[in-house]
């Protein structure tokens, strides 16, 4: 289709030929979403659906997007919200529910308590280290969904479990899903992913050292956090050092997985030789703790391993799904000669469905490049991380000797349990796609780019904003990488620092992203209380963003020796 037939060209100054007025209009859906959740206290799915409606109206009226084009971009986002994102949530909660229904979660809970009965240390082990491992292996919603569910099963308050896991997920997000957020920036910018990895690895370790203390401080206050400072330092420093070394010498693929494993192992070993003087427990769980302690001799090592096996299998599957050559086969894109991978590739092709989005594919011209934008519905069933989790649930069925009837019943109970969060996720991703199609996100970015010499300070805000809207550091990096690079060149900032700032700033927005909020709420049974979770996380998100902004500004000026 030729450019002459295109129906819409993005105009970043669509409102009164003014970038300022256009940006004011573009920010309205964001402000509305905050108002709907935090002040009006709407249910998450109602806030998501009405925000989508607001964005559709503004895109059509203010930014002159043909209504059909705007609506079809929303359907494209909704499909992506359902798969892969929603599929991960369904299968993650399903796997957790299997362990609960078979009674194996009680043994998992015991095994964590056997390392320590202290709830502060459990938060470090599960929310920080184990959550980071899942982020490195899978990304998307799996880390928060699974680690938050584990904490609730251990006896944590659902709101705090979800909130702590959202905050803990800050440190590893930029290297999540085997480094995809970093490698995604290489294509649009031409800057090697390894170089970006090095720079991100000189920012996030500062957060990684701080986050463990921050978690316990939020959970218990300064005095109680100080009591376990040795454990906090072991957890944070071991993670940060490994993250720096792996990101600077190995590349972007393994920092999360290696850092998480080192941190988990280091803390578990440390706890064999050190315990806090006072064991911190929740008052409401005295009986649960006492009951668990009384069973200390009742579970053998083999029984504990068997109970953990769903998550061990999950780790193996997700790690395989993250290997680039395997991923290409699972999605039907493998062009090598390996017989096994060629067989997987055939199945992957059969389970991958691609179709042009009507009224949208090549119907929108980018206001930045002047090129037509392709738009497809793309469903990769075999290659989706959720499918890896589902396979883990199938293997777990045989390990735990669960009947197909009970297995299926649990699956449909899970679907019913999270139907409203799925609506929330689909609607907010649909909103993100509408704003991208209209050029509203780029309009906001262009305003920040006009800050000149202060741009290094505001550069991370672009990433924060992008992740808040899209729910993905990868999407945010793809969306703003070129803008960051070009703006950095124009103001005398090192482009690789601007790209790293986008990724690092983005991780601080993950905890307040509507998708993340919906995922966390679904995992811990807080459906309908998303507003409480947003209010809990918002102030911490802004605080951590400010830290990244100051660090980036200093690295662009005083600490320029840190740039590779």
Secondary structure per residue as TSV (DSSP state, phi and psi in degrees):
chain	resnum	aa	ss	phi	psi
A	1	X	-	360.0	130.3
A	2	X	-	-79.5	160.8
A	3	X	G	-63.0	-28.4
A	4	X	G	-64.1	-21.1
A	5	X	G	-91.3	-3.7
A	6	X	-	-68.8	144.5
A	7	X	-	-100.7	-14.3
A	8	X	E	-148.3	131.0
A	9	X	E	-115.4	126.2
A	10	X	-	-59.5	135.6
A	11	X	-	-129.9	109.2
A	12	X	T	-77.6	-6.0
A	13	X	T	-121.9	41.6
A	14	X	T	-65.5	-30.0
A	15	X	T	-92.4	106.2
A	16	X	T	62.2	26.4
A	17	X	T	52.3	31.8
A	18	X	-	-127.4	128.6
A	19	X	H	-66.3	-37.2
A	20	X	H	-63.0	-51.4
A	21	X	H	-64.6	-37.2
A	22	X	H	-63.5	-39.6
A	23	X	H	-68.0	-37.7
A	24	X	H	-61.0	-43.1
A	25	X	H	-67.7	-40.5
A	26	X	H	-64.4	-27.9
A	27	X	T	-84.8	-11.0
A	28	X	H	-56.5	-47.4
A	29	X	H	-60.1	-35.0
A	30	X	H	-65.7	-47.8
A	31	X	H	-63.4	-38.1
A	32	X	H	-63.2	-42.4
A	33	X	H	-62.4	-43.6
A	34	X	H	-60.2	-44.4
A	35	X	I	-62.4	-45.1
A	36	X	I	-61.7	-42.5
A	37	X	I	-82.3	-52.5
A	38	X	I	-80.5	-33.3
A	39	X	I	-105.3	-53.2
A	40	X	S	-72.5	-22.4
A	41	X	-	58.6	44.4
A	42	X	-	-68.9	156.6
A	43	X	-	-60.3	148.2
A	44	X	H	-55.8	-43.4
A	45	X	H	-70.0	-31.9
A	46	X	H	-70.9	-40.4
A	47	X	H	-62.4	-42.2
A	48	X	H	-64.7	-46.4
A	49	X	H	-66.0	-42.5
A	50	X	H	-71.6	-33.5
A	51	X	H	-63.3	-40.3
A	52	X	H	-60.1	-44.0
A	53	X	H	-62.8	-43.5
A	54	X	H	-60.0	-44.9
A	55	X	H	-65.7	-37.2
A	56	X	H	-63.4	-43.8
A	57	X	H	-64.9	-44.4
A	58	X	H	-67.6	-38.4
A	59	X	H	-61.7	-43.0
A	60	X	H	-75.0	-43.2
A	61	X	H	-84.0	-49.9
A	62	X	T	-85.5	-39.6
A	63	X	S	-100.8	3.6
A	64	X	-	62.8	29.1
A	65	X	-	-77.0	130.4
A	66	X	-	-54.3	134.2
A	67	X	H	-56.7	-40.3
A	68	X	H	-61.1	-41.1
A	69	X	H	-64.1	-43.9
A	70	X	H	-63.8	-43.8
A	71	X	H	-63.9	-42.0
A	72	X	H	-68.5	-32.3
A	73	X	H	-66.3	-33.5
A	74	X	H	-65.6	-39.2
A	75	X	H	-66.9	-35.6
A	76	X	H	-62.9	-42.8
A	77	X	H	-65.8	-39.2
A	78	X	H	-63.0	-39.8
A	79	X	H	-63.5	-42.8
A	80	X	H	-66.6	-34.6
A	81	X	I	-64.9	-33.6
A	82	X	I	-77.6	-40.9
A	83	X	I	-145.9	114.9
A	84	X	I	-95.9	-17.0
A	85	X	I	-64.9	-55.3
A	86	X	I	-60.9	-35.3
A	87	X	H	-63.3	-36.5
A	88	X	H	-64.2	-41.9
A	89	X	H	-66.0	-45.9
A	90	X	H	-56.6	-51.2
A	91	X	H	-72.3	-34.0
A	92	X	H	-64.4	-49.2
A	93	X	H	-66.0	-36.0
A	94	X	H	-61.2	-47.0
A	95	X	H	-61.4	-42.8
A	96	X	H	-61.8	-44.0
A	97	X	H	-62.6	-33.3
A	98	X	H	-63.1	-44.1
A	99	X	H	-65.0	-33.8
A	100	X	H	-70.6	-48.2
A	101	X	H	-65.1	-30.6
A	102	X	T	-86.6	-2.5
A	103	X	T	82.9	1.7
A	104	X	H	-77.0	-20.2
A	105	X	H	-67.8	-28.7
A	106	X	H	-61.0	-35.5
A	107	X	H	-74.3	-37.5
A	108	X	H	-60.5	-44.4
A	109	X	H	-60.6	-42.5
A	110	X	H	-61.4	-42.1
A	111	X	H	-63.9	-35.5
A	112	X	H	-70.4	-41.9
A	113	X	H	-64.7	-26.8
A	114	X	H	-70.7	-25.9
A	115	X	H	-73.0	-46.0
A	116	X	-	-161.3	144.1
A	117	X	-	-89.2	-5.9
A	118	X	-	-77.1	122.6
A	119	X	H	-64.1	-28.0
A	120	X	H	-65.7	-43.5
A	121	X	H	-69.9	-36.2
A	122	X	H	-61.1	-38.1
A	123	X	H	-63.1	-40.2
A	124	X	I	-64.7	-45.3
A	125	X	I	-64.4	-46.9
A	126	X	I	-87.9	-55.7
A	127	X	I	-69.1	-44.4
A	128	X	I	-85.3	-61.5
A	129	X	I	-74.6	-53.8
A	130	X	I	-66.5	-38.5
A	131	X	H	-62.1	-39.7
A	132	X	H	-65.7	-37.0
A	133	X	H	-61.8	-45.7
A	134	X	H	-65.4	-35.6
A	135	X	H	-63.2	-43.0
A	136	X	H	-66.4	-34.3
A	137	X	H	-84.2	-38.1
A	138	X	T	-121.4	-46.3
A	139	X	-	73.1	-158.0
A	140	X	T	50.6	-129.5
A	141	X	T	-98.1	-7.5
A	142	X	H	-59.1	-43.4
A	143	X	H	-60.8	-47.9
A	144	X	H	-68.3	-42.1
A	145	X	H	-60.9	-48.5
A	146	X	H	-76.8	-46.3
A	147	X	H	-68.1	-36.5
A	148	X	H	-66.5	-41.4
A	149	X	H	-62.9	-38.4
A	150	X	H	-62.5	-43.8
A	151	X	H	-64.4	-41.2
A	152	X	H	-61.9	-41.0
A	153	X	H	-63.0	-28.5
A	154	X	H	-78.4	-12.7
A	155	X	T	115.0	8.4
A	156	X	-	-75.0	148.0
A	157	X	-	-58.1	130.4
A	158	X	H	-54.3	-42.8
A	159	X	H	-63.3	-44.5
A	160	X	H	-70.0	-36.7
A	161	X	H	-60.1	-48.2
A	162	X	H	-65.8	-45.5
A	163	X	H	-63.7	-43.4
A	164	X	H	-63.2	-40.4
A	165	X	H	-69.6	-34.4
A	166	X	H	-63.7	-43.2
A	167	X	H	-71.2	-41.2
A	168	X	H	-62.2	-29.0
A	169	X	T	-73.2	-2.1
A	170	X	T	-63.9	-52.2
A	171	X	T	-59.3	-38.2
A	172	X	T	-94.2	-8.1
A	173	X	G	-57.6	-40.7
A	174	X	G	-62.3	-26.1
A	175	X	G	-107.2	18.6
A	176	X	H	-67.2	164.3
A	177	X	H	49.9	50.5
A	178	X	H	57.0	41.0
A	179	X	H	80.8	12.8
A	180	X	H	-58.4	-41.9
A	181	X	H	-57.2	-32.4
A	182	X	H	-80.2	-49.0
A	183	X	H	-64.4	-25.2
A	184	X	H	-66.2	-20.8
A	185	X	H	-84.8	-15.0
A	186	X	H	-65.0	-43.3
A	187	X	H	-58.9	-58.3
A	188	X	H	-69.2	-19.5
A	189	X	H	-109.3	-24.7
A	190	X	-	79.6	0.6
A	191	X	-	-89.4	130.8
A	192	X	-	-57.9	136.2
A	193	X	H	-58.7	-33.7
A	194	X	H	-62.2	-40.3
A	195	X	H	-67.0	-40.5
A	196	X	H	-64.6	-40.5
A	197	X	H	-58.8	-42.2
A	198	X	H	-60.2	-44.0
A	199	X	H	-69.7	-42.3
A	200	X	H	-61.8	-36.1
A	201	X	T	-71.1	-4.1
A	202	X	T	-109.9	10.4
A	203	X	T	-119.8	-55.4
A	204	X	H	-65.4	-30.0
A	205	X	H	-57.4	-28.4
A	206	X	H	-64.6	-39.0
A	207	X	H	-68.6	-40.3
A	208	X	H	-61.8	-34.2
A	209	X	H	-69.9	-35.7
A	210	X	H	-82.6	-35.8
A	211	X	H	-56.9	-45.6
A	212	X	H	-56.2	-44.3
A	213	X	H	-64.4	-42.3
A	214	X	H	-58.9	-42.7
A	215	X	H	-59.4	-49.2
A	216	X	H	-71.5	-34.4
A	217	X	H	-61.6	-44.9
A	218	X	H	-62.6	-38.5
A	219	X	H	-74.2	-38.8
A	220	X	H	-131.3	-13.1
A	221	X	-	96.4	168.7
A	222	X	H	-64.4	-45.2
A	223	X	H	-60.8	-46.8
A	224	X	H	-69.4	-32.0
A	225	X	H	-67.8	-39.0
A	226	X	H	-63.4	-31.1
A	227	X	H	-61.9	-28.4
A	228	X	T	-112.7	25.6
A	229	X	H	-57.1	-38.6
A	230	X	H	-57.6	-43.7
A	231	X	H	-67.1	-39.2
A	232	X	H	-60.9	-43.6
A	233	X	H	-66.4	-41.6
A	234	X	H	-60.4	-46.3
A	235	X	H	-63.6	-51.2
A	236	X	H	-72.0	-45.1
A	237	X	H	-68.6	-42.4
A	238	X	H	-62.1	-38.9
A	239	X	H	-66.4	-49.1
A	240	X	H	-64.1	-44.2
A	241	X	H	-63.2	-44.6
A	242	X	H	-64.9	-39.3
A	243	X	H	-63.2	-42.8
A	244	X	H	-64.0	-49.2
A	245	X	H	-64.8	-45.4
A	246	X	H	-69.6	-38.7
A	247	X	H	-70.0	-29.7
A	248	X	H	-93.0	-18.3
A	249	X	H	-123.2	-16.0
A	250	X	T	-114.0	-28.4
A	251	X	-	115.9	-173.6
A	252	X	S	-85.5	-5.6
A	253	X	S	-76.7	-36.0
A	254	X	S	-112.3	-3.6
A	255	X	H	-53.5	-42.8
A	256	X	H	-67.6	-48.8
A	257	X	H	-61.6	-48.1
A	258	X	H	-67.2	-44.5
A	259	X	H	-61.8	-42.6
A	260	X	H	-65.0	-44.5
A	261	X	H	-64.6	-43.6
A	262	X	H	-63.2	-44.5
A	263	X	H	-63.8	-44.9
A	264	X	H	-62.0	-47.3
A	265	X	H	-67.0	-43.6
A	266	X	H	-62.2	-42.7
A	267	X	H	-70.4	-40.0
A	268	X	H	-62.3	-43.7
A	269	X	H	-66.1	-43.2
A	270	X	H	-58.6	-37.7
A	271	X	H	-70.2	-14.7
A	272	X	H	-72.2	-24.0
A	273	X	H	-111.1	-12.0
A	274	X	-	-141.8	138.3
A	275	X	-	-136.2	146.6
A	276	X	-	-64.4	152.6
A	277	X	S	-62.1	-37.0
A	278	X	S	-120.4	134.6
A	279	X	-	-86.4	121.1
A	280	X	-	-88.5	122.3
A	281	X	-	-130.2	159.8
A	282	X	-	-81.5	137.7
A	283	X	G	-57.9	-35.8
A	284	X	G	-74.2	-7.4
A	285	X	G	-117.3	19.7
A	286	X	H	-57.9	-43.4
A	287	X	H	-68.0	-40.6
A	288	X	H	-61.6	-44.9
A	289	X	H	-63.7	-45.0
A	290	X	H	-62.2	-40.5
A	291	X	H	-62.3	-41.2
A	292	X	H	-67.9	-41.6
A	293	X	H	-61.9	-34.5
A	294	X	T	-67.4	-16.0
A	295	X	T	-100.7	16.0
A	296	X	T	-56.6	-29.3
A	297	X	T	-97.5	4.5
A	298	X	S	-91.5	-8.4
A	299	X	-	-121.1	125.2
A	300	X	-	-80.1	166.8
A	301	X	H	-59.5	-39.6
A	302	X	H	-64.0	-38.1
A	303	X	H	-66.2	-40.3
A	304	X	H	-65.2	-44.5
A	305	X	H	-61.4	-41.1
A	306	X	H	-62.3	-41.1
A	307	X	H	-67.4	-33.9
A	308	X	H	-81.2	-9.7
A	309	X	H	-55.3	-35.8
A	310	X	H	-56.7	-38.2
A	311	X	H	-81.9	-28.1
A	312	X	H	-67.5	-45.5
A	313	X	H	-64.3	-42.3
A	314	X	H	-56.3	-45.4
A	315	X	H	-59.7	-44.3
A	316	X	H	-63.6	-47.5
A	317	X	H	-62.3	-48.8
A	318	X	H	-65.7	-36.3
A	319	X	H	-62.7	-41.6
A	320	X	H	-63.7	-43.4
A	321	X	H	-62.4	-24.0
A	322	X	H	-87.9	-12.1
A	323	X	S	-68.9	123.9
A	324	X	H	-51.6	-44.7
A	325	X	H	-69.7	-35.4
A	326	X	H	-69.8	-42.0
A	327	X	H	-58.2	-41.5
A	328	X	H	-64.0	-36.3
A	329	X	H	-70.8	-41.7
A	330	X	H	-63.3	-28.1
A	331	X	T	-99.2	6.6
A	332	X	T	78.3	24.1
A	333	X	-	-116.0	15.2
A	334	X	-	-79.7	133.1
A	335	X	-	-126.2	22.0
A	336	X	S	-90.9	-164.2
A	337	X	-	-113.8	-6.3
A	338	X	-	-61.4	125.2
A	339	X	H	-61.4	-46.2
A	340	X	H	-63.0	-44.6
A	341	X	H	-67.9	-31.7
A	342	X	H	-65.9	-37.5
A	343	X	H	-65.5	-44.3
A	344	X	H	-61.9	-37.8
A	345	X	H	-60.7	-38.8
A	346	X	H	-64.1	-42.5
A	347	X	H	-65.8	-41.5
A	348	X	H	-59.7	-41.3
A	349	X	H	-63.5	-41.1
A	350	X	H	-66.8	-25.9
A	351	X	T	-106.0	16.6
A	352	X	E	-114.5	125.0
A	353	X	E	-120.6	124.6
A	354	X	E	-129.1	134.4
A	355	X	E	-148.8	143.2
A	356	X	E	-65.2	142.4
A	357	X	-	-82.2	116.7
A	358	X	T	-58.8	142.6
A	359	X	T	67.1	2.0
A	360	X	T	-126.1	-40.9
A	361	X	T	-60.9	119.3
A	362	X	T	58.3	20.9
A	363	X	T	-103.0	-2.1
A	364	X	E	-121.6	130.5
A	365	X	E	-100.9	128.7
A	366	X	-	-63.5	130.2
A	367	X	T	-72.0	-14.9
A	368	X	T	-92.1	-40.8
A	369	X	T	-109.2	-18.0
A	370	X	-	77.5	9.8
A	371	X	-	-103.0	151.4
A	372	X	B	-68.4	143.3
A	373	X	-	-102.9	121.9
A	374	X	-	-74.2	147.9
A	375	X	-	-144.1	120.4
A	376	X	E	-129.6	147.2
A	377	X	E	-82.5	123.0
A	378	X	E	-132.1	117.2
A	379	X	E	-118.8	111.2
A	380	X	E	-106.4	88.6
A	381	X	T	-65.5	-48.3
A	382	X	T	-71.5	-37.6
A	383	X	T	-79.7	-9.4
A	384	X	S	-70.0	141.0
A	385	X	H	-60.5	-31.4
A	386	X	H	-61.2	-32.6
A	387	X	H	-68.2	-36.4
A	388	X	H	-62.1	-39.8
A	389	X	H	-68.2	-39.2
A	390	X	H	-62.1	-42.0
A	391	X	H	-62.2	-36.6
A	392	X	H	-61.7	-38.7
A	393	X	H	-68.3	-33.8
A	394	X	H	-68.2	-46.0
A	395	X	H	-62.2	-39.9
A	396	X	H	-63.3	-32.5
A	397	X	H	-57.0	-42.5
A	398	X	H	-75.3	-36.8
A	399	X	H	-63.7	-40.8
A	400	X	T	-92.6	1.1
A	401	X	T	56.1	49.0
A	402	X	-	-91.4	136.1
A	403	X	-	-70.4	155.2
A	404	X	H	-61.9	-32.8
A	405	X	H	-63.9	-48.3
A	406	X	H	-67.2	-37.0
A	407	X	H	-61.9	-48.4
A	408	X	H	-65.7	-40.0
A	409	X	H	-61.2	-42.8
A	410	X	H	-63.3	-38.5
A	411	X	H	-62.5	-47.2
A	412	X	H	-71.3	-29.8
A	413	X	H	-65.1	-37.9
A	414	X	H	-64.6	-44.5
A	415	X	H	-57.5	-44.6
A	416	X	H	-65.4	-34.8
A	417	X	H	-65.8	-34.9
A	418	X	T	-116.2	23.1
A	419	X	H	-63.7	-38.6
A	420	X	H	-71.2	-42.3
A	421	X	H	-58.0	-34.5
A	422	X	H	-63.8	-39.1
A	423	X	H	-63.4	-42.4
A	424	X	H	-59.4	-48.5
A	425	X	H	-61.3	-48.8
A	426	X	H	-61.9	-38.5
A	427	X	H	-71.3	-39.4
A	428	X	H	-75.1	-32.5
A	429	X	H	-68.7	-37.4
A	430	X	H	-60.7	-42.5
A	431	X	H	-59.3	-43.2
A	432	X	H	-60.2	-41.0
A	433	X	H	-67.4	-37.2
A	434	X	H	-63.6	-45.7
A	435	X	H	-66.3	-34.2
A	436	X	H	-67.8	-43.7
A	437	X	H	-62.0	-41.4
A	438	X	H	-73.1	-18.0
A	439	X	T	86.6	11.7
A	440	X	H	-67.6	-37.5
A	441	X	H	-66.7	-42.7
A	442	X	H	-65.4	-34.2
A	443	X	H	-59.1	-46.7
A	444	X	H	-63.3	-38.6
A	445	X	H	-65.2	-39.3
A	446	X	H	-64.6	-32.8
A	447	X	H	-64.3	-45.8
A	448	X	H	-63.4	-34.1
A	449	X	H	-66.8	-16.4
A	450	X	T	-84.8	7.5
A	451	X	T	-79.2	-4.0
A	452	X	G	62.2	-124.7
A	453	X	G	-64.3	-18.2
A	454	X	G	-88.3	0.9
A	455	X	H	-57.5	-39.0
A	456	X	H	-55.7	-32.4
A	457	X	H	-71.6	-41.6
A	458	X	H	-87.6	-11.4
A	459	X	H	-54.4	-44.1
A	460	X	H	-64.4	-22.9
A	461	X	H	-63.8	-33.8
A	462	X	H	-59.1	-46.4
A	463	X	H	-63.9	-42.2
A	464	X	H	-59.4	-46.6
A	465	X	H	-64.6	-42.9
A	466	X	H	-62.6	-41.3
A	467	X	H	-73.5	-35.6
A	468	X	H	-58.7	-43.3
A	469	X	H	-75.1	-48.1
A	470	X	H	-91.0	-21.0
A	471	X	S	79.3	5.9
A	472	X	-	-139.8	127.8
A	473	X	H	-65.7	-33.6
A	474	X	H	-62.0	-49.6
A	475	X	H	-62.3	-42.6
A	476	X	H	-62.1	-41.7
A	477	X	H	-65.9	-41.2
A	478	X	H	-65.5	-40.1
A	479	X	H	-66.0	-41.5
A	480	X	H	-112.8	-2.1
A	481	X	H	-56.2	-49.7
A	482	X	H	-65.8	-41.1
A	483	X	H	-62.4	-42.4
A	484	X	H	-60.3	-45.8
A	485	X	H	-62.3	-49.3
A	486	X	H	-65.4	-44.0
A	487	X	H	-65.3	-41.9
A	488	X	H	-59.3	-44.6
A	489	X	H	-59.0	-40.1
A	490	X	H	-72.4	-25.4
A	491	X	H	-106.5	5.0
A	492	X	T	82.1	22.4
A	493	X	-	-98.8	145.0
A	494	X	-	-64.2	122.5
A	495	X	H	-56.9	-37.7
A	496	X	H	-65.0	-30.6
A	497	X	H	-70.2	-39.6
A	498	X	H	-64.3	-40.2
A	499	X	H	-65.8	-42.0
A	500	X	H	-64.5	-38.6
A	501	X	H	-63.3	-36.1
A	502	X	H	-64.0	-43.0
A	503	X	H	-69.3	-44.0
A	504	X	H	-71.2	-40.2
A	505	X	H	-64.1	-35.9
A	506	X	H	-61.5	-36.3
A	507	X	H	-63.8	-28.5
A	508	X	H	-77.1	-15.7
A	509	X	H	-89.7	-12.9
A	510	X	G	-61.0	-37.9
A	511	X	G	-70.6	-17.2
A	512	X	G	-112.8	3.9
A	513	X	-	-62.1	134.8
A	514	X	H	-53.0	-38.3
A	515	X	H	-63.2	-45.1
A	516	X	H	-63.8	-42.1
A	517	X	H	-59.8	-45.3
A	518	X	H	-64.9	-41.1
A	519	X	H	-62.3	-49.0
A	520	X	H	-63.3	-42.3
A	521	X	H	-62.5	-41.5
A	522	X	H	-65.4	-39.8
A	523	X	H	-66.9	-28.4
A	524	X	T	-113.2	11.1
A	525	X	T	76.3	30.6
A	526	X	-	-108.0	29.7
A	527	X	T	-57.9	129.0
A	528	X	T	94.7	-8.3
A	529	X	-	-116.8	28.7
A	530	X	H	-59.8	-31.8
A	531	X	H	-61.4	-37.5
A	532	X	H	-64.0	-40.4
A	533	X	H	-67.2	-40.5
A	534	X	H	-63.6	-44.8
A	535	X	H	-63.9	-36.0
A	536	X	H	-63.7	-43.7
A	537	X	H	-88.5	-24.8
A	538	X	H	-58.4	-48.7
A	539	X	H	-63.9	-35.3
A	540	X	H	-71.8	-34.9
A	541	X	H	-61.3	-46.4
A	542	X	H	-66.3	-39.3
A	543	X	H	-62.0	-45.7
A	544	X	H	-69.7	-35.4
A	545	X	H	-61.6	-43.6
A	546	X	H	-60.0	-38.7
A	547	X	H	-60.8	-46.0
A	548	X	H	-65.9	-37.9
A	549	X	H	-61.2	-46.6
A	550	X	H	-65.0	-43.8
A	551	X	H	-61.2	-44.5
A	552	X	H	-63.8	-42.0
A	553	X	H	-61.8	-43.4
A	554	X	H	-66.0	-39.7
A	555	X	H	-67.9	-26.8
A	556	X	H	-78.4	-19.3
A	557	X	T	-121.9	-79.5
A	558	X	T	-70.2	-39.2
A	559	X	T	-105.9	37.4
A	560	X	G	-63.7	-18.3
A	561	X	G	-65.9	-15.1
A	562	X	G	-79.9	-12.7
A	563	X	-	-79.9	128.1
A	564	X	-	-67.4	360.0
